[in-house]
């Protein structure tokens, strides 16, 4: 049965026994729901608030899933919709800036196998019942666990089907033991080399204005690096720049947003940006001042110094971001599988869902994937 409110901006759908799905088209109206729920750093209010504000050209679509009998919220799914090649697509609020995506779960949500299946089925059924005529649901980069609880939406796909993965370093209480385990990276030597420069220091920012200054430097340094590699760079365009600065503005004081730097009298030599949630830190961006500083490996050094400082504050889980650059293995990072899901919501979306499923399956067969991938990309 479908219930549509008088306002065209919202809808309520009840298509799965015991579960109701409400859709909210304004993040500010949804933000108060499940404030104490299980989430990763990328479902934090500071992150999502900044995202919906910066990427305002995408239409917000936040699903609130609740118990039909009690009215109690079970999960909140922060999504958006857009049109690509005439296909109406629903995705997480991401556009490539988040390392993972997931629903926010209530602290006491039941997430056994039956409940996981019911939540996923309810979301898909509710999207199909909306008058918007959505064609395709794509949920990318989902972790299997959210705050120690199973992610119910991975039941819609195959765990580990994403081409991307997290890179997690788990530390104990003895940071010295960890330093010894990565001694081949020669971080103490790099620090000594850097420290020979007048005014050399490492800093973690506590002031918003200083954070914005360092983000300005980061944009310039990263752009120069990408230009040298011949790669496109968009993180300093107006929208992305506004997004990252808003995350810093809201999150610096509480330690959610972490901006750090290597600085000396000659200038800012390396920077990093990450977000922290509880005992977990996600590294998002690093930059350095160029090859002339390679003797002290500033990109690696600012990362290690940040890890050391946060370890002293109780952080024990360090995710070095998606992507499998060699330096992450040298830091001792282990791959964390992520899951992609594609569900056709209409007959128009079916070929795109099939394309996504084929691409996911081909990842198990690298040689075949090399042949088929160019053709599959044309269907995206």
C-alpha positions in Angstrom: 0.0 0.0 0.0 1.3 3.5 -0.8 0.7 6.6 1.1 1.7 10.0 -0.3 1.7 13.1 1.8 0.0 16.3 0.7 3.5 17.8 0.1 5.0 16.6 -3.1 8.4 16.6 -1.5 7.8 13.7 0.8 6.3 10.2 0.6 5.6 7.2 2.8 5.5 3.7 1.5 4.6 0.5 3.3 5.3 -2.5 1.1 7.0 -4.9 3.4 5.2 -6.3 6.4 6.2 -4.6 9.6 8.4 -1.9 7.9 7.5 1.6 6.8 9.8 3.8 4.6 9.5 7.6 4.7 11.3 9.7 2.1 12.6 13.2 3.1 13.8 15.6 0.5 15.6 18.0 2.8 18.7 16.9 4.8 18.0 19.5 7.6 14.6 17.8 8.2 16.2 14.4 8.4 19.3 15.3 10.4 17.7 14.9 13.8 16.7 11.3 13.2 19.0 8.6 14.7 21.5 11.1 16.1 22.8 8.4 18.4 22.8 5.7 15.7 25.6 3.4 14.5 27.5 5.0 11.6 30.9 5.5 10.1 32.6 8.9 9.9 31.0 9.5 6.5 27.4 9.5 7.9 28.3 12.1 10.5 26.1 15.2 10.5 29.0 17.5 9.7 29.9 15.4 6.6 26.4 15.0 5.3 25.4 18.5 6.1 28.3 19.9 4.2 27.7 17.5 1.3 24.0 18.3 0.8 24.9 22.1 1.0 27.8 21.9 -1.4 26.3 19.5 -4.0 22.9 21.2 -3.9 22.3 20.6 -7.6 21.6 16.9 -6.8 18.2 16.2 -5.4 18.3 14.9 -1.8 16.5 11.7 -1.1 16.8 10.4 2.5 15.0 7.2 3.3 13.9 6.8 7.0 13.1 3.2 7.7 11.0 2.5 10.7 9.0 -0.2 12.6 5.4 -0.1 11.4 4.1 -1.2 14.8 6.1 1.0 17.1 7.0 3.9 14.8 10.6 3.6 16.0 13.3 4.4 13.5 15.4 1.4 12.4 17.7 3.0 9.8 18.3 6.2 7.8 19.8 6.0 4.3 21.3 9.3 3.0 20.8 9.3 -0.8 20.3 11.6 -3.7 18.9 11.3 -7.2 20.0 12.5 -10.6 19.4 11.8 -14.3 22.1 10.3 -16.5 21.4 9.6 -20.2 17.7 9.7 -19.4 17.9 7.2 -16.6 16.7 8.3 -13.2 19.3 7.0 -10.7 19.3 6.9 -6.9 22.7 6.7 -5.2 24.3 7.5 -1.9 25.2 11.1 -1.2 28.7 10.7 -2.3 29.9 11.7 -5.8 33.3 10.2 -5.0 34.2 12.2 -1.9 33.3 9.5 0.7 35.5 6.5 1.3 32.5 4.4 2.3 28.7 4.7 2.3 26.2 3.1 4.6 22.9 3.6 6.4 22.7 4.9 9.9 21.4 2.2 12.2 19.5 2.6 15.4 21.5 1.5 18.5 19.1 -1.4 19.1 18.3 -2.3 15.5 17.7 -6.0 15.0 20.0 -7.0 12.1 19.7 -10.8 11.9 19.5 -12.4 8.4 15.7 -12.0 8.2 15.8 -8.4 9.3 18.6 -7.5 6.8 16.6 -9.0 3.9 13.4 -7.2 5.0 15.1 -3.8 5.3 16.7 -4.1 1.8 13.5 -5.4 0.3 11.5 -2.5 1.9 13.8 0.1 0.6 13.7 -1.2 -3.0 9.9 -1.6 -2.9 9.5 1.9 -1.5 11.6 3.4 -4.3 9.7 1.6 -7.0 6.4 2.9 -5.5 7.4 6.5 -5.6 5.8 8.7 -8.3 9.3 9.9 -9.4 9.7 7.0 -11.8 13.2 6.0 -10.6 15.0 3.5 -12.9 18.1 2.3 -11.0 19.4 2.1 -7.5 23.2 2.1 -7.1 24.7 1.7 -3.6 28.5 1.8 -3.8 31.4 1.2 -1.4 29.4 -0.2 1.5 31.2 -1.7 4.5 29.9 -5.1 5.8 29.8 -3.7 9.4 28.6 -0.4 10.8 29.7 0.2 14.3 30.0 -3.5 14.9 26.6 -4.3 13.5 25.9 -5.9 10.1 25.0 -3.5 7.3 21.5 -4.6 6.2 21.9 -3.2 2.6 24.8 -5.5 1.6 22.2 -8.3 1.5 21.1 -6.8 -1.8 24.5 -7.6 -3.4 27.6 -9.7 -3.0 30.1 -8.8 -0.2 33.3 -7.6 -1.6 31.9 -6.8 -5.1 33.3 -3.3 -5.2 36.4 -2.5 -7.2 37.5 -0.4 -4.3 38.5 -1.3 -0.7 39.5 0.3 2.5 43.0 0.0 3.9 43.0 -0.5 7.6 45.9 -0.3 10.0 45.0 -1.8 13.4 47.2 -0.6 16.3 47.6 -1.8 19.9 48.4 0.5 22.8 52.2 0.5 22.1 52.9 2.9 19.3 56.6 2.2 19.6 56.0 -1.4 18.7 54.1 -0.2 15.6 57.0 2.1 14.6 59.4 -0.9 14.9 57.1 -2.9 12.6 57.4 -0.3 9.8 61.1 0.5 10.4 61.9 -0.1 6.7 60.0 3.1 5.9 62.7 5.0 7.9 60.2 7.5 9.4 62.6 8.5 12.3 65.3 9.3 9.7 62.8 11.3 7.6 61.9 13.3 10.7 65.5 14.0 11.5 66.1 15.2 8.0 63.1 17.5 8.1 64.0 18.8 11.6 67.3 20.2 10.3 65.3 23.0 8.6 64.8 26.1 10.6 61.4 26.3 12.4 60.6 22.7 11.5 57.5 21.4 13.3 54.4 19.2 13.0 51.0 20.6 13.8 47.4 19.5 14.1 45.2 22.5 13.6 42.7 23.6 16.2 41.7 26.8 14.5 39.3 27.1 11.6 41.1 29.9 9.9 44.4 28.0 10.0 42.6 24.9 8.7 41.4 26.8 5.7 44.8 28.2 5.1 46.3 24.7 5.0 43.5 23.5 2.7 44.4 26.3 0.3 48.0 25.0 0.3 46.8 21.5 -0.1 44.7 22.4 -3.2 47.7 24.0 -4.8 50.1 21.2 -4.0 47.8 18.4 -5.1 47.0 20.2 -8.3 50.7 20.6 -9.1 51.2 16.9 -8.4 48.3 15.8 -10.6 49.3 18.1 -13.4 52.8 16.5 -13.3 51.2 13.0 -13.5 48.9 14.1 -16.3 45.8 13.3 -14.2 42.7 15.5 -13.9 42.1 17.2 -10.5 38.7 18.5 -9.4 39.1 18.7 -5.6 39.9 22.4 -5.7 36.9 23.4 -7.9 34.3 25.7 -6.3 32.0 22.9 -5.2 34.6 20.6 -3.7 36.5 23.4 -2.1 33.3 24.7 -0.4 32.6 21.1 0.8 35.9 20.4 2.4 36.1 23.9 4.0 32.6 23.4 5.5 33.6 20.0 6.9 36.6 21.7 8.5 34.6 24.7 9.8 32.1 22.5 11.6 34.4 19.7 12.7 37.8 21.2 13.7 36.8 22.2 17.2 35.5 18.8 18.2 38.3 16.8 16.5 36.1 15.3 13.9 37.9 17.1 11.1 41.7 16.6 11.4 44.0 18.9 9.4 47.7 18.5 10.0 50.9 19.8 8.4 54.7 19.8 8.3 55.8 23.4 8.5 59.2 25.2 8.6 60.5 28.7 7.9 60.5 27.9 4.2 56.7 27.2 4.2 54.2 24.4 4.4 56.0 21.2 3.3 53.3 18.6 3.7 49.6 18.5 4.6 46.9 15.9 5.4 43.2 15.9 5.8 41.1 13.2 7.5 38.1 12.6 9.6 37.8 10.9 13.0 34.9 9.0 14.5 35.5 7.5 17.9 38.6 5.3 17.8 38.8 5.3 13.9 40.5 7.8 11.7 40.1 8.0 7.9 42.9 9.6 5.9 41.3 11.5 2.9 44.0 13.7 1.3 47.7 14.3 1.6 50.0 16.7 -0.3 53.6 17.8 -0.3 55.7 20.6 -1.6 57.4 18.7 -4.5 60.4 16.6 -5.4 62.9 19.0 -3.8 61.7 17.7 -0.4 61.8 14.0 -1.3 64.7 13.4 1.1 62.3 13.5 4.0 59.3 11.9 2.2 56.9 14.6 3.5 53.7 12.9 2.3 54.5 9.7 4.2 55.9 11.7 7.2 52.9 13.9 7.7 50.8 10.7 7.6 52.9 8.9 10.2 53.1 12.0 12.5 49.3 12.3 12.3 48.9 8.7 13.2 51.3 9.1 16.2 49.5 12.2 17.5 46.0 10.6 17.2 47.2 7.3 18.7 48.2 9.3 21.8 44.5 10.5 21.9 43.1 7.0 21.8 42.7 6.3 18.1 43.5 2.7 17.3 42.0 2.2 13.8 43.6 4.0 10.9 42.0 3.7 7.4 44.4 5.0 4.8 41.6 5.5 2.3 40.4 3.6 -0.8 42.9 2.8 -3.5 45.8 0.4 -3.3 48.9 2.5 -3.5 52.1 0.7 -2.4 52.8 2.9 0.5 49.6 1.7 2.3 51.0 -1.8 2.4 54.3 -0.4 3.8 52.2 1.2 6.6 50.9 -2.3 7.3 47.4 -1.7 6.0 45.2 -4.6 5.3 42.5 -4.5 2.6 38.9 -4.2 3.8 36.3 -5.4 1.2 33.5 -3.1 0.2 30.2 -4.0 -1.5 28.5 -2.5 -4.5 24.8 -3.0 -5.2 22.8 -2.3 -8.4 19.0 -2.9 -8.5 16.7 -2.1 -11.4 13.7 -0.1 -10.3 12.1 -0.2 -13.8 12.6 -1.9 -17.1 14.7 1.1 -18.3 17.2 0.5 -15.5 17.5 -3.2 -16.1 20.3 -3.0 -18.7 22.4 -0.8 -16.4 21.9 -3.2 -13.5 23.0 -6.1 -15.7 26.0 -4.1 -16.8 27.0 -3.4 -13.2 26.5 -7.1 -12.2 28.7 -8.2 -15.2 31.4 -5.8 -14.2 31.3 -7.0 -10.6 31.6 -10.6 -11.8 34.4 -9.9 -14.2 36.6 -8.6 -11.4 37.2 -12.2 -10.5 38.7 -12.8 -13.9 41.3 -10.1 -14.7 42.1 -11.2 -18.2 38.5 -11.4 -19.3 37.8 -8.1 -17.6 40.6 -6.4 -19.6 38.8 -7.4 -22.8 35.2 -6.6 -21.7 35.6 -3.5 -19.6 35.9 -1.0 -22.5 32.5 -2.1 -23.8 30.9 -2.1 -20.3 32.1 1.5 -19.7 30.1 2.7 -22.7 26.9 1.6 -20.9 27.6 3.6 -17.7 
